[in-house]
Amino acid sequence: MHFKVTPSKATSASVTVPGDKSVSHRALMLGSIAEGRTNVSGFLPGEDCLATMAAMRELGVTIEQHSETEVSIEGVGLRGLQAPAGDLDLGNSGTAMRLMAGLLAGQAFDSVLTGDESLTGRPMGRIIKPLTMMGAAIESDCDGTPPLQIAGGLRLHGISYEMPVASAQVKSSILLAGLYAKGATEIFEPAVARDHTERMLKSMGVYVYINGNRIGIMGVRRLKACEIKVPADLSSAAFLILAALLSDDADILIRNVGINPTRIGVIDILQEMGADIRFERPQLFGSEPVTDIRVRSSQLHGGTVDPGLVSLAIDEFPVLFVAAAAASGNTVFSGLEELRVKESDRIAAMAAGLEALGIEVEEKPDGAIVHGGQFKGGTVRSFGDHRVAMSLAVAGGIADGEVVVQDTASVDTSFPGFVECMASIGANIERVEDSAVG
């Protein structure tokens, strides 16, 4: 499956995007080990989250999906998970893999985590090391990639761990293991990473100590079920924001978007580039801040992106690379080493895609220099990466000819309905089979 994109202009519209993937994953996992029923609204029915749902069901949890976005979870309590009948297949989801490893490290039974070809090629050493320090026993392939074989019946103990790289997935994995550990678990993060896990744990009655870059948790006896309202996903909204900014005369309102302060680096960076982005009608969905986002077409300019914002925008750099390519002047990105080990090497993937569309990119080990220019038509590879595919599709909307984005099936992992949502603001993106291309 590919995208065929023809030049188009975003128009004025009021839209919404699917629920936040990070919050949806955590709602399933924490709701499963809470006591009582956790009702979730706004759930993201993407393939990644559905893989997590299937895994929790394999672990003995009753989860009912009343509609695409409404889910109820009958929590089994902290010690109530059951041994699965087979390996737990987490599809393409690195978030699920890393968080589940922490959750399962403290169980009484053995388990195996696996996934698709992309996921089984992604490094897991960053979670294996701290979990092993806590007393877990995890075996992986020789290069630290899945499948992960997790031994059960081991007693975990708290640790004080200084994370070498800011990562919400690693932090969350340690915190989930910390629920089962004896004593205190402390984490020191070098930069702020998203804090959805900490917020949801607090909502379920768990005491989480936070002081600057220090996060602490004690082993607990129980989590209490709660109501969870999932905000619209800022990472998904970023594609509509980009399309509006790059159009001639668009005014788009995106409703009920999560603006967790550990996630809004993409907004800060785009505003520094000259973007007209404003927040309207702020509110709270539980412990998560939410707002409507109004975006108007803007003339963007390049510059040097603050490396201190990297951890606050780690998933949105494919979008930011396209914004830089459409901006005047040059944009310098650095501190992006983690992008090398996402669903693809996102630095290399975006550099290749932009160059195929006529944009000059100087690739660096930890980033790139993107020279602003005019997109031309052409065929680009997504490397099976959903965010690369969607970012290049938005670029195609302002190219001077047709753009084909290859291998886009992965988009459904995070943004089901992407094509239809983009069409609602005026984008011309068509799904096509191999035989219909070229």
N, C-alpha and C positions, 0 to 999 in steps of 0.2 A: 504494500500500500504506500502511495506517495501523495504529496500535495502538489497541485498545479495552481500557481498563484499568478493572477493577472493584475496589472496596475489598478489601483482603486484609491478612493479617498474616504477616510472615516468621516462620519456625519455626527450631528448632535443626537444624543440618545441617552436613555437611562437604563442601565443594565445591572445584572448581578453575575457573579461567577461562582463556581462550586466551592464547597466547604474546604477549610484548611486541612491539608493532608497531615501535617505534624500533629495537630490537635486530635484528628480522627484516629490516628494510630494509637495515641496515648489513651484516649477514651476507651478503646477496646481493651487494651492491656490492663489498665488500672481498674476499669470497671469489672473486669473478670476476677480480680483478686480482692475486690471490696466485698463487704457484707451488705446484702440487699440488692435492689434493682437499680441500675443506672440507666436512665433514659437519655438518649442522645438525639438531638435534632440538628439539622444542617450537616449531617455526616457526608463525607466525600465517598461516593460509590465508585471510585477509581480502582483499577486492578491491584495497585499496591495495597490499599486498605482492605480490599476484599480478600487478599491473600492473608493478611493479618487476622481477619475475621475467621477464615477457614482454619488457621492454625490454632486459634483460641478454642474453636469448637472441637478440634482434635484433642485438645487438652482437657476436655470434659465440661466446657462452659456452654450453657444454653444461651444462644444469641438469636433474637428474632429481628428480622428486618421487615418492618411494617410498611415501609415504602422505600424508595431509593435513598432517601435522606433521613429516615427515622428508624432508629435502632434501639432495642432494649436488651440489656445484659443482666442476666441473673448471676450475680457475683457468687463465687464459691468460697471466698475468704482467702486469707494469705496462704494457708496450707492446703487448700482444697483442689488444686490442679491435679490431674491424673495423667499417668504415663500414656503417651500417644501410641497408636498402633503401628505407626511407621514414621519415616522422616517427615519433618515439617518443611514444606516447600513454600518459600516466601517470595517466589517469583522474581521480580526485578528490584525489590525494595531493600536498599541498604539500611534505611531507618529501622525497618522491622527486624532485620538480621541483628543489628547491633543492640537494639533495645531488648529483643527476646533473649539474647545471650546473657544479659545481666539478669533478667527475670528468671531464666531457667537454671542459672548457676546455683541458686539456693534451694532447688527442689530435691525431693527424695528419690527421684527416678532419673534414669539416663534419657538423653534426647539427642537428636541430630537435626541441625538446621542446614537447609540447602536452598538452592534457587536456580534461576535460569543461567544461561551461558554468561551473560554480563555480570550477574551478581556473584557467581562462583569464581570470577576473575578479579574481584575487588578485595583489597587488603583488609584484614581484620586484626592485625597485630596490635593496633592501638587500643582495642578492647581486651584482647587476650592477656596482655601484660598486666593491667591493673586488676582484672578479675582473678588472674592467677595469684597475684600478691594477696588477694583476699581469701585465698584457700581453694579457689575453684580449680577444676581440672578440665582443660579444653584442648582437644587435639584438632589440628587443621592440616591442610596440605603443607608440604615443606616450605612453600613461600608465604604461608600465613593466610591463604585464601580458603573459602568454604569448599566442601561441607565442614561444619563445625560439630564435633562430637563432644557433648557436654556430660560429664559424669555427675550422677546424682548421689545423694546421701552424704555429702561433705558439709562440714561446718564452716561457714564463712565468718570472718572477723573483719572489723573495720580497719581502714587504713587512712593514712594522710597522703594524698597523691597530688603531685604538681603536674598538671597536664602540659605536655610540650607544645601543643597546638590547640587553640580554642576550637572545640567541637561539641555541639549540643548532643550529638548521638553518643559520643564517648561519655560525656558527663552523665547523660540519662542512664546509660548502661550501668555505670558505677552506682548511681543512686538507687536503681531498681534492685541491684544486688545488695545494697546497703540496707534495704528493708528486711533482709533475712540475716544480716550479719550481727554478730555479738559486738557491742560497743559502738563507738562513733566512727562514722566515715566522713572524711573531710576531703574536699576537692579545691584546688587552687587553679583558676583558669587565667591564662595570660591575657585574654581579652574577653569581653562580654560575648557569650553565645546565647542563642535563644533559650528561654526559660520556661517553656510550656510545661515541662515535667514538674518543676518546682511549684508552679502555680496550681496545677491540678492536684498534686499531693496535698497541698495546703487545703484545697477545697474538700478533700476527703479526710481531713482531720489529722494529717501528719504534720508534726513540727519540723520545719526546715529552717535551719539557721543560715542567714545570708548577711554577710558583712563585706561589702566591696567585692573583691574577686574570690572570696572564701565562701563556700557552700558546705553545710554540714547536715548530717542526718543520723539518727539513731535507729537501731533495729526496732521494729514496732510489732504490736500484737494484732492490730486490725486497721483496715481502711473502711471508711463509711461511704456507702453509695451516695450519689448526688445527681442532680440534673445537670446535663452538659449541653450548652448551646454553642455549636461550632460556628465561628465567624467565617465569612467568605475569605478565600485564600489570597493573601497579598501577592504570593508568587505567581498565581494565575492572573490576578488583576494586572500584574506588571506588563503582560503582553498587550492588553487593551490600552493601558496607559501609554505605552510606547507607540502604538498605532495612532492614538489621538495626537500625541506630541508631534509626530512626523507628518501629519496631514496638514492641509492648507488652512482649514477653517472649522475645526471640530470643537465641540463642547460636550464632553461626556461625563456623566455621573455614574459611578460604580458604587452600589449600595452595600452597606454593612460589612465592610472590609476590616479584617483584623489588623490593628496597628500596634501590636506588641512592641514596646520600645527596643527589644532585642532583635527585631525583624525589619526595621524601617530604614536601613542603610540605603536601599535602592531609591527611596524618596529623597533622602538627603543628598545623594550623589546627583540625581537628576536635577534637583533644584539648584545645586551648585553649577550645573551646566546650563542653567537658564530656563528650566521647565516651569510652567505655570501649573502648579499642583496645589490644591487647597483641600483642607479637611472641613466637613460640614456634619452637623448633628452627631457629635461624639456621645458615646454611651458605653456601658459595660455588658458583655455577655458573660455572666459569672465573674471570673477573675480576669477575663481578657478584654482589653480596650478595643473598641470598634468605632468606625466612623464611615460616613459616605465620603468618597474621594471624587472631587471635581477636577477634570483635566481639560486644559485648552491648548490648542496648537501653539507651538513655541519654536523660536529659533535657538537651537542648541549650539553651544560652543565647547571646544575641548579644554583640556587642562590636565593637571596631575591629580589623580584620585587618591585620597587619603588612605594609606594602608590600614589605618586604625578603624576604618569602616568595613573592612573585608568581612569580619565575622558577622556583621549585621546585615550583609547582603550576599552571603555566600552562594545562594541558589539563583540569584538574579544577574550574575555577571554575563551570561549569554545575551540577555536583554541589553545590558549596559554596553557590551561590545557593539551591538547594532546601533545604539544611540550615538556612540562615539564615531562610528563610521558615517553617520548622517550629519554629524556636527561640523562646524567650521573649525579648522585647525587640527591639532593633534591631541590625542588623549593618551596619557601614560597610566598603565595599570601595573601594580606590583604587589607582592605579598600574597599571590594567588596560588601557592604551591598545592593547596588542597584540591584545586580544580583538576589537577592531573589525575586524580584517582576517584572521580565521580563516575556516573554511568558511562561516560567516555572521558578521554583526556580533553576537557572542555576548552582549554587554551588552544590546543592544536586543532580541535574540531572547528572552533569558531574562526581561527585564523584561516584555515583551509576554505571554509564556506565564504567568508568575506572576500578573500582573494579571488575565488571563482566568480564573484559578482563585481569584480573590478576595483576592490578596495585594497590599498596597500597596508600591510600589517607586518610589523617587525616583532617576531615572536621572541620572548625571553624565557629563561628557565622558570621564573616566578610571575610571569605576566606578559605584557605586550605593549607596543606602541601602535595605536590605530590612527591612521591618517584619514581625516574626513574627506569624503568624495561623493561621487554619484554612483548609485547602484546600477549595474547593467543586468540584462537578463542572463539566464544560464541554468545549469543543473548543479545542485549542491548535495553533498552527503550529510545526513544527520548522525551517522555512526550509531544508529539505534538509540539516540539520546533524546528524550522527549523535550527537554528545554532547548536544546540546540535546534531541533526541528521547528518548534513554534517560533523561536526568535528569528530564524532565517525566513520563515513564512511571512512574518511581519515585514521584514526587509523587502521581500518580494512585492509588497503592496506599493512601494514607491520606486521600484526599479523601472528602467526604461524599456523593459521587455518582459516576456513571460519567464517565471522562475519555477523550476521543478525541484522540490525538496524530497529526496529519496528516503525510503524506509521510515515511515512515520507512524507505524502501528503502536509504538511505545507511548504516544501522546495520551492514549486512554489510561495509562497508569496514573496520571495525575490530573488530567483535564478532560474528562469525558464531555463531549459536546463543544469542543474547542472551535470547530469549523462553524457550527451554528451560532455560537456566541459572537465570533468575529463577524459573521455575516450580519448580525443585528446592528453592528455599527458601520456597515458599509464595505467590509473587506470581501474580496473575491478570491476565496480559497476553495478548491474543489478536490475531493478525494478521487484518486484514479488508481487503477490497477497497472501492473507492469506493461501489459499489452497496449495501454492507452497512452503511454509516454513515448514521445519522440518519434 
